[in-house]
């Protein structure tokens, strides 16, 4: 993993994907996703927390991380709209 970080636990990845319906959480996109993104950068928080993760397609992930054209507040709003599946993490 980059920066020597541990992988996101499989149960947490699965819960994030389930929360988003196994597709990109951006409503105007909804492409099938293969990536889990940190809302607050991992470099800042140094942990994988369910409420700081969102499912994004590669294009939207790049838009968020590199181009910064998806506001961070949008991801928090998306999580609220999707509902919290944290109970599913074991």
C-alpha positions as CSV (number, residue, x, y, z in Angstrom):
1,X,0.0,0.0,0.0
2,X,1.2,3.6,-0.6
3,X,2.7,5.4,2.4
4,X,3.2,2.0,4.2
5,X,-0.5,1.9,5.2
6,X,-2.4,-1.2,5.9
7,X,-5.1,-2.4,3.5
8,X,-8.7,-1.5,4.2
9,X,-10.2,-4.5,5.9
10,X,-12.3,-6.6,3.5
11,X,-15.4,-6.4,5.7
12,X,-15.2,-2.6,5.7
13,X,-14.6,-2.4,1.9
14,X,-17.7,-4.7,1.5
15,X,-19.8,-2.5,3.8
16,X,-18.8,0.7,1.9
17,X,-19.6,-0.9,-1.5
18,X,-22.9,-2.2,-0.1
19,X,-23.8,1.3,1.2
20,X,-23.3,2.7,-2.4
21,X,-25.1,-0.2,-4.1
22,X,-21.9,-1.5,-5.6
23,X,-21.6,1.6,-7.8
24,X,-20.1,5.0,-7.7
25,X,-21.7,7.1,-4.9
26,X,-21.9,10.2,-7.1
27,X,-25.5,10.3,-8.2
28,X,-24.8,11.7,-11.7
29,X,-22.3,9.0,-12.3
30,X,-23.3,5.6,-10.7
31,X,-20.7,3.7,-12.7
32,X,-19.7,0.4,-11.3
33,X,-16.9,1.1,-8.8
34,X,-13.7,-0.7,-8.0
35,X,-12.2,1.9,-5.6
36,X,-12.7,3.0,-2.0
37,X,-11.8,6.6,-1.4
38,X,-11.0,8.4,1.9
39,X,-13.0,11.6,2.4
40,X,-10.4,13.1,4.7
41,X,-7.1,12.0,3.2
42,X,-5.4,9.0,4.8
43,X,-2.2,11.0,5.2
44,X,-4.1,13.3,7.5
45,X,-6.2,10.9,9.6
46,X,-3.9,7.8,9.5
47,X,-6.7,5.3,9.8
48,X,-9.4,3.6,7.8
49,X,-12.8,4.5,9.4
50,X,-16.1,3.6,7.8
51,X,-17.5,7.1,8.1
52,X,-14.5,8.4,6.2
53,X,-14.8,6.1,3.2
54,X,-16.9,6.3,0.1
55,X,-17.2,4.1,-3.0
56,X,-16.1,5.9,-6.2
57,X,-15.4,4.9,-9.8
58,X,-11.8,5.6,-10.9
59,X,-12.8,8.8,-12.7
60,X,-14.7,10.3,-9.8
61,X,-11.9,9.3,-7.4
62,X,-9.4,11.2,-9.6
63,X,-11.7,14.2,-9.7
64,X,-11.9,14.2,-5.9
65,X,-8.2,13.5,-5.1
66,X,-6.3,15.2,-7.9
67,X,-8.6,17.8,-9.6
68,X,-10.4,18.7,-6.4
69,X,-13.6,19.4,-8.3
70,X,-15.8,17.4,-6.0
71,X,-16.2,19.2,-2.7
72,X,-15.4,17.2,0.5
73,X,-18.8,18.2,1.9
74,X,-20.5,16.5,-1.1
75,X,-19.1,13.1,0.1
76,X,-20.4,13.6,3.6
77,X,-23.8,14.5,2.2
78,X,-23.7,11.4,0.0
79,X,-23.0,9.2,3.0
80,X,-26.0,10.8,4.8
81,X,-28.2,10.1,1.8
82,X,-26.9,6.5,1.4
83,X,-27.4,5.7,5.0
84,X,-24.9,4.2,7.4
85,X,-24.1,0.5,7.0
86,X,-21.5,0.5,9.8
87,X,-23.5,-2.1,11.6
88,X,-22.6,-4.5,8.8
89,X,-18.8,-4.3,9.5
90,X,-17.6,-7.3,11.5
